[in-house]
């Protein structure tokens, strides 16, 4: 989610400092979510930390949620930070990625997934941003992090320490190894974006099987003190792409994604293959046609009304 042109080449962008950041144009009224943000630290001598994961979340999976828990454990045992909040930031519809469900659906699925979490929240900021014509506007990752910095450290005034002094929270990106791999590719990300994301804010990266993260980190050595790599003790390769493939094939996705998300997908018919959808509609129409034929075959009484068959009566009684 760098600043890129339609040809894929990075374009230099400058971002205002956090104290000058603003929400910009939004499709609907926007309020920064803070209900689960810990505004007062409980661990003395530590720097408050807020983790932000930007992504499609189409749909959100258990791996997305596990990333936050793995990062929280890593921070607790290996750093001098205290996690004070975690945010999912679904990308704008302007991202136009294959399989991307409408923003309001992705925000709702994420919200249902973290409903019972004590510290994870969903920020619709990216999905509600729009251009001057009211169309969804793409929001670069660097600007997203500036947005969180502004809302938490400028608007809210930071996090209060155990000594009563308010301090700026460190805002950091939480991402998978594939993202940092892309950051290591020449010309894909603008130097300005990388300077903001990795230099100014930093990132916690979750290793994934099959990725050579060391190779990517070698090209990002100037930011190595602001990048933390977290190993997966239990390998998990669940992905939204695989979940969508299962759904298109009409296969079960339970225990791959949270139950409330499964129910939401079923309720709204998301990620269905177009052919499967047509087939279901066709089957429904065919069934309706057969029912009408049966209706014609029913015997009638003298007043022209149909006499109920025994099977119809049984169905009525059972229901």
C-alpha positions as CSV (number, residue, x, y, z in Angstrom):
1,X,0.0,0.0,0.0
2,X,2.6,2.4,-1.1
3,X,2.1,5.5,-3.3
4,X,2.2,4.1,-6.8
5,X,1.2,5.1,-10.3
6,X,-0.9,3.0,-12.5
7,X,2.3,1.6,-14.0
8,X,3.4,0.4,-10.6
9,X,6.3,2.9,-10.2
10,X,6.5,4.7,-7.0
11,X,5.9,8.4,-6.9
12,X,7.3,10.6,-4.2
13,X,4.8,11.9,-1.7
14,X,5.3,14.2,1.2
15,X,3.1,13.8,4.3
16,X,2.3,16.5,6.8
17,X,3.6,16.1,10.4
18,X,1.1,14.4,12.8
19,X,0.0,17.6,14.4
20,X,-1.1,18.9,11.0
21,X,-2.8,15.7,9.8
22,X,-6.5,15.7,9.2
23,X,-9.2,13.2,8.3
24,X,-9.9,14.8,4.9
25,X,-13.0,14.1,2.9
26,X,-15.1,11.2,4.1
27,X,-18.1,9.4,2.5
28,X,-19.9,9.2,5.9
29,X,-19.3,11.0,9.2
30,X,-16.2,9.6,10.9
31,X,-15.2,9.1,14.5
32,X,-11.9,7.6,15.6
33,X,-12.5,4.4,17.6
34,X,-10.9,4.5,21.1
35,X,-13.2,2.4,23.3
36,X,-10.6,-0.3,23.9
37,X,-7.5,1.9,23.8
38,X,-5.6,1.8,27.1
39,X,-5.1,5.5,27.9
40,X,-3.2,4.7,31.1
41,X,-0.3,2.4,31.3
42,X,0.0,-0.3,34.0
43,X,3.7,-1.2,33.5
44,X,6.2,1.4,34.8
45,X,9.3,2.2,32.7
46,X,7.8,1.1,29.4
47,X,7.0,3.0,26.2
48,X,3.3,2.8,25.1
49,X,2.8,1.0,21.8
50,X,-0.1,0.9,19.4
51,X,-0.1,-1.8,16.7
52,X,-1.8,-1.1,13.3
53,X,-2.5,-3.7,10.7
54,X,-3.4,-2.5,7.2
55,X,-4.9,-4.9,4.8
56,X,-7.8,-6.1,2.6
57,X,-9.3,-8.4,5.3
58,X,-11.5,-9.8,2.6
59,X,-12.4,-11.7,4.7
60,X,-10.6,-11.5,8.0
61,X,-9.1,-14.8,9.1
62,X,-7.8,-16.3,12.4
63,X,-4.3,-15.7,11.2
64,X,-5.0,-11.9,11.1
65,X,-6.1,-12.1,14.7
66,X,-3.3,-14.4,15.8
67,X,-0.8,-11.9,14.4
68,X,-1.8,-9.4,17.1
69,X,-1.6,-12.0,19.8
70,X,1.8,-13.1,18.7
71,X,3.0,-9.5,18.5
72,X,1.7,-8.8,22.0
73,X,3.5,-11.8,23.5
74,X,6.7,-10.8,21.6
75,X,6.5,-7.2,22.8
76,X,5.9,-8.3,26.4
77,X,8.9,-10.6,26.6
78,X,11.4,-9.0,24.2
79,X,11.0,-5.2,24.2
80,X,10.6,-2.2,26.5
81,X,7.1,-1.4,25.1
82,X,3.7,-1.9,26.6
83,X,0.9,-2.6,24.1
84,X,-1.9,-0.2,24.7
85,X,-4.1,-1.0,21.7
86,X,-4.4,-2.8,18.3
87,X,-6.2,-1.6,15.2
88,X,-7.3,-3.3,12.0
89,X,-7.4,-0.8,9.1
90,X,-9.2,-2.2,6.1
91,X,-8.1,-0.7,2.8
92,X,-10.2,1.6,0.6
93,X,-12.4,0.3,-2.2
94,X,-10.1,2.3,-4.4
95,X,-7.5,-0.4,-4.0
96,X,-9.5,-2.4,-6.5
97,X,-7.8,-5.7,-5.6
98,X,-9.3,-8.9,-7.0
99,X,-11.7,-10.5,-4.5
100,X,-12.1,-7.2,-2.5
101,X,-15.5,-7.0,-0.9
102,X,-17.1,-3.6,-0.4
103,X,-15.6,-1.6,2.4
104,X,-18.6,-1.5,4.6
105,X,-18.8,-5.3,4.5
106,X,-15.1,-5.7,5.4
107,X,-15.4,-3.3,8.3
108,X,-18.4,-5.1,9.6
109,X,-16.7,-8.5,9.3
110,X,-13.6,-7.2,11.2
111,X,-15.8,-5.6,13.8
112,X,-17.6,-8.9,14.5
113,X,-14.3,-10.8,14.6
114,X,-12.9,-8.6,17.4
115,X,-16.2,-7.9,19.2
116,X,-15.0,-9.9,22.3
117,X,-11.4,-8.8,22.2
118,X,-10.4,-6.6,25.1
119,X,-7.9,-4.6,23.0
120,X,-8.5,-5.0,19.3
121,X,-10.5,-2.4,17.3
122,X,-11.4,-1.6,13.7
123,X,-10.8,1.8,12.2
124,X,-12.9,2.5,9.1
125,X,-10.7,5.5,8.2
126,X,-9.4,4.1,4.9
127,X,-12.8,2.9,3.7
128,X,-14.6,6.2,4.3
129,X,-12.1,8.5,2.7
130,X,-13.2,9.9,-0.6
131,X,-12.0,12.4,-3.3
132,X,-13.6,15.7,-4.2
133,X,-16.1,13.8,-6.4
134,X,-17.2,11.6,-3.5
135,X,-15.5,8.5,-4.9
136,X,-13.4,6.2,-2.6
137,X,-9.9,7.5,-2.3
138,X,-6.7,5.4,-1.9
139,X,-4.9,6.0,1.4
140,X,-1.2,5.2,1.5
141,X,0.1,3.3,4.5
142,X,2.3,6.1,5.5
143,X,-0.7,8.4,5.7
144,X,-2.6,5.8,7.7
145,X,0.1,5.7,10.3
146,X,0.2,9.5,10.4
147,X,-3.5,9.4,11.0
148,X,-3.1,7.2,14.1
149,X,-0.3,9.3,15.4
150,X,-2.5,12.4,15.0
151,X,-5.6,10.9,16.7
152,X,-3.7,9.3,19.6
153,X,-0.9,11.6,20.3
154,X,-2.3,15.0,19.2
155,X,-6.1,14.8,19.7
156,X,-6.0,12.5,22.7
157,X,-2.7,13.8,24.1
158,X,-0.9,10.5,24.2
159,X,-1.0,7.8,26.9
160,X,-0.6,8.5,30.6
161,X,2.2,6.6,32.3
162,X,2.2,5.0,35.8
163,X,3.8,8.2,37.1
164,X,1.0,10.4,35.8
165,X,3.0,11.9,32.9
166,X,1.4,11.7,29.4
167,X,3.7,10.4,26.7
168,X,3.5,9.9,23.0
169,X,2.6,6.4,22.0
170,X,4.8,4.6,19.5
171,X,2.7,3.8,16.4
172,X,3.9,0.7,14.6
173,X,2.8,-1.3,11.6
174,X,2.0,-4.9,12.1
175,X,2.4,-7.0,8.9
176,X,3.3,-10.3,7.4
177,X,6.6,-11.2,5.9
178,X,5.2,-10.7,2.3
179,X,4.8,-7.0,2.9
180,X,8.4,-6.5,4.0
181,X,9.5,-8.6,1.1
182,X,7.8,-6.1,-1.3
183,X,9.4,-3.2,0.5
184,X,12.8,-4.7,-0.4
185,X,12.0,-4.7,-4.1
186,X,13.6,-1.7,-5.9
187,X,11.2,0.9,-7.2
188,X,8.0,-0.6,-5.7
189,X,7.8,1.6,-2.7
190,X,8.8,5.3,-2.7
191,X,11.8,6.2,-0.4
192,X,9.5,8.8,1.2
193,X,7.0,6.2,2.2
194,X,9.6,3.8,3.5
195,X,11.2,6.6,5.5
196,X,7.8,7.3,7.2
197,X,6.7,3.7,7.7
198,X,10.0,2.1,8.8
199,X,12.1,5.1,9.8
200,X,9.6,7.2,11.7
201,X,7.2,4.6,13.0
202,X,8.6,1.1,12.6
203,X,7.2,-2.4,12.0
204,X,6.6,-5.7,13.7
205,X,6.8,-8.4,11.0
206,X,5.3,-11.9,11.4
207,X,7.4,-14.6,9.6
208,X,5.6,-16.8,7.2
209,X,6.7,-20.2,5.9
210,X,8.3,-20.1,2.5
211,X,9.5,-16.5,2.7
212,X,13.2,-15.5,2.8
213,X,12.8,-12.5,5.1
214,X,16.5,-12.1,5.6
215,X,17.0,-11.3,2.0
216,X,14.4,-8.5,2.2
217,X,15.8,-7.2,5.4
218,X,19.3,-6.9,3.9
219,X,18.0,-4.2,1.5
220,X,16.3,-2.4,4.4
221,X,19.3,-2.4,6.7
222,X,19.1,1.3,7.4
223,X,15.8,0.7,9.3
224,X,16.9,-2.5,11.1
225,X,16.7,-0.9,14.5
226,X,13.0,-0.1,13.9
227,X,12.0,-3.5,12.6
228,X,11.1,-6.5,14.8
229,X,10.8,-9.9,13.3
230,X,8.4,-12.4,15.1
231,X,8.7,-16.1,14.4
232,X,5.7,-18.3,14.1
233,X,6.1,-21.1,16.6
234,X,3.0,-22.8,15.2
235,X,2.9,-22.3,11.4
236,X,-0.4,-20.9,10.1
237,X,-0.8,-20.3,6.4
238,X,-4.5,-19.5,6.3
239,X,-5.1,-16.7,3.9
240,X,-8.1,-14.7,2.7
241,X,-7.4,-15.9,-0.9
242,X,-7.7,-19.5,0.2
243,X,-10.9,-18.8,2.1
244,X,-12.5,-17.1,-0.9
245,X,-11.5,-20.1,-3.0
246,X,-13.2,-22.4,-0.6
247,X,-16.4,-20.2,-0.6
248,X,-16.5,-20.1,-4.4
249,X,-16.3,-23.9,-4.4
250,X,-19.1,-24.0,-1.8
251,X,-16.8,-25.6,0.8
252,X,-17.0,-25.0,4.5
253,X,-14.7,-22.3,6.0
254,X,-15.7,-22.8,9.6
255,X,-12.7,-22.8,12.0
256,X,-10.7,-21.0,9.3
257,X,-12.4,-17.7,10.1
258,X,-14.5,-16.6,13.2
259,X,-18.1,-17.9,13.3
260,X,-19.6,-14.4,13.3
261,X,-17.8,-13.7,10.1
262,X,-19.0,-17.0,8.5
263,X,-22.5,-16.1,9.4
264,X,-22.1,-12.6,8.0
265,X,-20.8,-14.0,4.7
266,X,-23.7,-16.4,4.5
267,X,-26.2,-13.7,5.3
268,X,-25.0,-11.4,2.6
269,X,-23.9,-14.0,0.0
270,X,-20.3,-12.6,-0.2
271,X,-17.5,-14.2,-2.2
272,X,-19.8,-16.5,-4.1
273,X,-18.7,-17.7,-7.6
274,X,-20.8,-16.0,-10.2
275,X,-21.6,-19.4,-11.9
276,X,-22.5,-21.0,-8.6
277,X,-24.8,-18.1,-7.8
278,X,-26.5,-18.5,-11.2
279,X,-26.8,-22.2,-10.7
280,X,-28.5,-21.7,-7.3
281,X,-30.9,-19.2,-8.8
282,X,-31.5,-21.7,-11.7
283,X,-32.2,-24.5,-9.3
284,X,-34.6,-22.3,-7.3
285,X,-36.4,-21.3,-10.5
286,X,-36.6,-25.0,-11.6
287,X,-38.0,-26.0,-8.3
288,X,-40.5,-23.3,-8.5
289,X,-41.6,-24.4,-11.9
290,X,-42.0,-28.0,-10.8
291,X,-44.1,-26.8,-7.9
292,X,-46.4,-24.9,-10.3
293,X,-46.8,-28.0,-12.5
294,X,-47.7,-30.1,-9.4
295,X,-50.2,-27.4,-8.5
296,X,-51.9,-27.8,-11.9
297,X,-52.2,-31.5,-11.4
298,X,-54.0,-31.2,-8.0
299,X,-57.6,-32.3,-8.1
300,X,-60.1,-29.5,-7.6
301,X,-63.4,-29.2,-5.7
302,X,-66.7,-28.0,-7.2
303,X,-65.9,-24.4,-6.3
304,X,-62.6,-24.6,-8.2
305,X,-60.2,-24.7,-5.2
306,X,-57.4,-27.2,-4.9
307,X,-57.8,-30.1,-2.5
308,X,-54.7,-30.5,-0.3
309,X,-52.7,-33.7,-0.9
310,X,-51.6,-35.8,2.1
311,X,-48.0,-34.7,1.5
312,X,-48.9,-31.1,1.7
313,X,-50.7,-31.6,5.0
314,X,-47.8,-33.4,6.4
315,X,-45.4,-30.6,5.4
316,X,-47.8,-28.0,7.0
317,X,-48.0,-30.0,10.2
318,X,-44.2,-30.4,10.4
319,X,-43.5,-26.8,9.9
